[in-house]
């Protein structure tokens, strides 16, 4: 490890909350303390940095939070930080507090803001991927994805019980505006008849064909998992079209919504967040800047923020085939 010239860091959570953000915050604060680096927590993301809503944090500041969902620092999307004037105010706060580097726990938008902030004012930045969508390049999993996936799976399991009891067809919408990771994996895990995701070009004819095939093999109830970003139509449109094609079907719609973002993080998310929070501080101590810390093949890695923003994790096409084969 090169000589450490980082004396003071600040950490914030930005964008959509994800289970495990608190665990990552805890890891950042305690790792910084271990290496005698001052650590400040910024409330409400970049808004708090602009307003100077900053508090000194130590090991006891983050006690008993590893099991908590959400983020104790709060999160917000900052329109003011998107302006040069807003970023200048944020820089002035960094100067006032003597902050050398910024640890940003969030997603693409948060990383974009950090990148621009560094390029304009020279404050070192490092990103920690916290989003349930799991679509950020440079890490096998993002913080919150495993918990959200298990939440969706548990909910769909419960829905299947009532679907089976009443011979119903359920269309279940899960989160994933631009990515189908939650839909695909929860659909496979719960034995969904069909899975509709934005990464694949779906059609109503294909969906209807799947229902007809299910009838032939004797399936009396079905679950269709739909990512919210599915381009074929809203979940209500899909259900309505299916009802028109199959008038005898008893069809119900369930939108899981924000329950997928909340709740106590899973063991996997707590361990991942701990690794990434630790890795963020170590990366800064090693002189890294404008990078995102990730976990790939169980190793801490660093990816240029620009690359992490431009590229996205891709859906495993083998899983799409597996989902189709196992559905019947």
VOVO-380928 format. One record per residue (C-alpha): residue in three letters; x, y, z. Coordinates in steps of 0.001 Angstrom, whole numbers, padded with zeros to 6 digits, always signed. Each point is the difference from the previous one (the first is absolute). Example, Ala and Ser with C-alpha at 12.3 -4.5 7.8 and 13.67 -1.06 7.14 Angstrom:
REM VOVO-380928
ALA+012300-004500+007800
SER+001370+003440-000660
***
This chain:
REM VOVO-380928
UNK+000000+000000+000000
UNK+001373+003379-001005
UNK+000426+002758+002547
UNK-003387+001232+001127
UNK-000607+003685-000698
UNK-003715-000244+000775
UNK-000672+001599+003359
UNK-003748+000608-000163
UNK-002831-001571-002002
UNK-003732+000542-000276
UNK-002589-002654-000832
UNK-003506+000376-001393
UNK-002840-002160-001286
UNK-001705+001244-003133
UNK-002779-001012-002384
UNK-002378-002842+000785
UNK+000529-001719+003331
UNK+001090-003634+000095
UNK+000209-002540+002855
UNK+003639-000120+001117
UNK+000805+003685-000404
UNK+000294+000289+003769
UNK+002376-002954+000083
UNK+002172+001721-002624
UNK-000070+003261+001969
UNK+001024-001882+003137
UNK+002925-001576-001837
UNK+001200+003345-001368
UNK-000141+001704+003397
UNK+001698-002783+001935
UNK+002678-000619-002629
UNK+000817+003714-000059
UNK+000190+000019+003802
UNK+002336-003010-000035
UNK+002453+001892-002203
UNK-000365+003282+001939
UNK-001894+001780-002774
UNK-002669+002521+000989
UNK-003408-000938-001363
UNK-003060+002192-000555
UNK-003504-001163-000817
UNK-002013+002133-002424
UNK-003778+000006+000453
UNK-002384-000180-002977
UNK+002591-000584-002694
UNK+001453+002849-002020
UNK-002642+002357+001390
UNK+001586-000406+003410
UNK+003468+000657-001381
UNK-001205+003254-001553
UNK-001796+001069+003193
UNK+002798-001073+002325
UNK-002225-002568+001734
UNK+003025-001996+001070
UNK+000854-001801+003229
UNK+003237-001509+001311
UNK-000330-003773+000301
UNK+001854-002612+002013
UNK-000368-003725+000780
UNK-002864+000579+002452
UNK-001857+002157-002534
UNK-000711-003124-002039
UNK-000752-002524+002726
UNK-002991-002303-000481
UNK-000677+001088-003585
UNK+001412-002950-001957
UNK-003399-001716+000182
UNK-002082+003066-000908
UNK-001495+000650-003417
UNK-000065+003440-001586
UNK+002735+002482+000886
UNK+000487+001898+003261
UNK+001581+002831-002003
UNK-003184+000302-002086
UNK+000112+000266-003775
UNK-001164+002518-002588
UNK+000419+000866-003647
UNK+001531+003466-000196
UNK-001012+002282-002868
UNK+002228+002755+001355
UNK+003079-002237-000167
UNK-000671-000386-003738
UNK+000978+003663-000379
UNK+003519+001426+000162
UNK-001090+002464+002662
UNK-001298-002834+002189
UNK+003193-001994-000376
UNK+002054+003068+000847
UNK-001909+000385+003273
UNK+000707-003678+000725
UNK+003706+000563-000662
UNK+000046+002963+002362
UNK-001449-002218+002724
UNK+002749-002566-000666
UNK+002610+002736+000328
UNK-001563+001250+003204
UNK+000148-003473+001569
UNK+003330-001010-001522
UNK-001519-002951-001854
UNK+002486-001696-002345
UNK-002257-002620-001551
UNK-003622-001001-000446
UNK-001460-003515+000243
UNK-003263-000159-001920
UNK-002339-002949+000639
UNK-002572-000120-002796
UNK-000555-000717-003681
UNK+000683+001419-003459
UNK-001375+003476+000674
UNK+001915+000319+003242
UNK+003229-001098-001683
UNK-000503+002454-002860
UNK-000286+002838+002514
UNK+003137-001173+001821
UNK+001958-000208-003269
UNK-000913+003547-001043
UNK+000705+001304+003510
UNK+003508-001466-000100
UNK+000736+001337-003472
UNK-001089+003521+000939
UNK+001405+000346+003517
UNK+002539-002778+000526
UNK-001602-001679+003022
UNK+000855-003694-000243
UNK-003033-002245-000391
UNK-000729-003706+000200
UNK-003341-001696-000648
UNK-001654-002870+001863
UNK-002753-001685-002063
UNK-003257+000053+001958
UNK-003093-000795-002083
UNK-002466-002885-000011
UNK+000020-000148-003827
UNK+003445-001663-000227
UNK+000700+001692-003324
UNK+003284+001784+000777
UNK+003067-001184-001894
UNK+003101-000952+001984
UNK-001520-002121+002758
UNK-001665-003403+000044
UNK-002725+001281+002328
UNK-001063+003406+001262
UNK-000943+000730+003603
UNK-003700-000685+000544
UNK-000557-002315-002954
UNK+000067-003257+001949
UNK-002421+001300+002637
UNK-002399+001391-002616
UNK+000150-003268-001895
UNK-000857-002004+003091
UNK-002811+002402+000882
UNK-001492-000443-003478
UNK+000411-003767+000169
UNK-001719-000204+003381
UNK-002917+002135-001208
UNK-000444-002007-003201
UNK+000078-003254+001980
UNK-002923+001299+002047
UNK-001848+001107-003131
UNK+000481-003460-001490
UNK-001848-001520+002964
UNK-003156+001964-000771
UNK+000456-000442-003775
UNK+000067-003767+000472
UNK-002949+000019+002378
UNK-002234+001862-002457
UNK+001456-001076-003383
UNK+000936+003588-000726
UNK+002494+001758-002252
UNK+002030+002664+001781
UNK+001992+002712-001702
UNK+002599+001158+002538
UNK+002010+003165-000588
UNK+003419+000295+001610
UNK+002431+002917-000049
UNK+002377+000436-002903
UNK-000640+003093-002088
UNK+002996-000630-002259
UNK+001167-003440+001093
UNK-001636-003392+000344
UNK+002287-001642+002558
UNK-002589-000134+002773
UNK-002753-001181-002349
UNK+002081-002700-001662
UNK+001515-001481+003127
UNK-003107+000226+002187
UNK-002011-001471-002865
UNK+002301-003002-000293
UNK+000083-000433+003771
UNK-003802-000046+000256
UNK-000783-002088-003080
UNK-001625+002795-002011
UNK-001725-000979-003229
UNK+001443+003023-001810
UNK+002390+002839+000809
UNK-000155+003331-001821
UNK+003074+002230+000163
UNK+001171+003159-001823
UNK+003171-001693-001344
UNK-002014-002366-002190
UNK-002464+000881-002757
UNK-003236-001642+001132
UNK-003285-000219-001876
UNK-003598-000699+000953
UNK-000048-002898-002472
UNK+002905-001618+001840
UNK-001763+000493+003336
UNK-003261-001472-001313
UNK+001903-002928-001509
UNK+001524-000696+003412
UNK-003473-000045+001594
UNK-001282-002417-002650
UNK+002940-002288+000586
UNK-000677+000133+003747
UNK-003600-001078-000638
UNK+001220-002967-002027
UNK+002229-001258+002804
UNK-002788+000449+002544
UNK+001133+003065+001952
UNK-003053+001381+001810
UNK+001652+003075+001523
UNK+002850+002209-001118
UNK+002317+002792+001083
UNK+001351+002527-002501
UNK+002784+002190+001387
UNK+000353+003398-001665
UNK+002813+002528+000447
UNK-001412+003519+000389
UNK+002027+001133-003018
UNK-001502-002593-002342
UNK-000634+001799-003305
UNK-002902-002176-001134
UNK-002392+001951+002221
UNK-001039+000628+003574
UNK-000859-002993+002115
UNK-003672+001022-000147
UNK+000119+000137-003810
UNK+001556-003456-000087
UNK-002659-001413+002325
UNK-002796+001639-001993
UNK+001269-001357-003322
UNK+000375-003461+001476
UNK-003551+000095+001360
UNK-001300+000926-003443
UNK+001889-002912-001562
UNK-000931-002449+002775
UNK-003412+001109+001378
UNK-000239-002978+002353
UNK+003183+000883+001862
UNK-000331+001401+003523
UNK+002736+002659-000172
UNK+001451+002106+002798
UNK+002706+002678+000076
UNK+002472+000644+002823
UNK+002613+002773+000063
UNK+002616-000674+002679
UNK+001372+003553-000112
UNK+002198+001471+002678
UNK-000143-002921+002416
UNK+002947-001243-002082
UNK+002105+002964+001111
UNK-000615-000358+003712
UNK+000681-002521+002697
UNK+002976-001390+001836
UNK+002832-000814-002434
UNK+000832-003640-000658
UNK+003245-001567+001199
UNK+001382+000228-003537
UNK-000751+003730-000187
UNK+001500+000685+003429
UNK+003231-001777-000911
UNK+000142+001619-003447
UNK-000610+003465+001462
UNK+002685-000576+002638
UNK+002493-001012-002688
UNK-000816+002965-002208
UNK+000025+002584+002799
UNK+003384-001281+001134
UNK+001227-000092-003593
UNK-001034+003610-000577
UNK+002212+001294+002809
UNK+002900-002264-000947
UNK-000294+001146-003611
UNK+000261+003645+001021
UNK+002997-000791+002198
UNK+001657-001665-002980
UNK-000428+003172-002016
UNK-002943-001127-002116
UNK-002352+002651-001282
UNK-003118+000169-002176
UNK-000575-003742+000283
UNK-002752-002310+001248
UNK+000793-002813+002391
UNK-001589-003332-000849
UNK+000119-003710+000765
UNK+000803-002342-002884
UNK+000638-003716+000552
UNK+000161+000722+003754
UNK+002791+002544-000391
UNK-000074+003761+000549
UNK+000491+001765-003323
UNK+000056+003592-001248
UNK-001624+001240-003198
UNK+000243+003498-001464
UNK-003227+001846+000818
UNK-000334+001012-003646
UNK+000038-003658-001016
UNK-002408-000999+002773
UNK-002447+002662-001214
UNK+000273-000728-003726
UNK-000251-003783+000194
UNK-002619-002143+001710
UNK-000097-003534+001294
UNK-001598-002239-002577
UNK-002700-002590+000519
UNK+001259-003585-000169
UNK-001632-001328-003169
UNK+000354-003562+001294
UNK-002388+000920+002809
UNK-002600+001079-002553
UNK+000137-003433-001597
UNK-000052-001724+003389
UNK-003088+002002+000980
UNK-001829-001134-003163
UNK+000964-003657+000368
UNK-000895-000255+003670
UNK-003283+001924-000250
UNK-001849-003023-001384
***
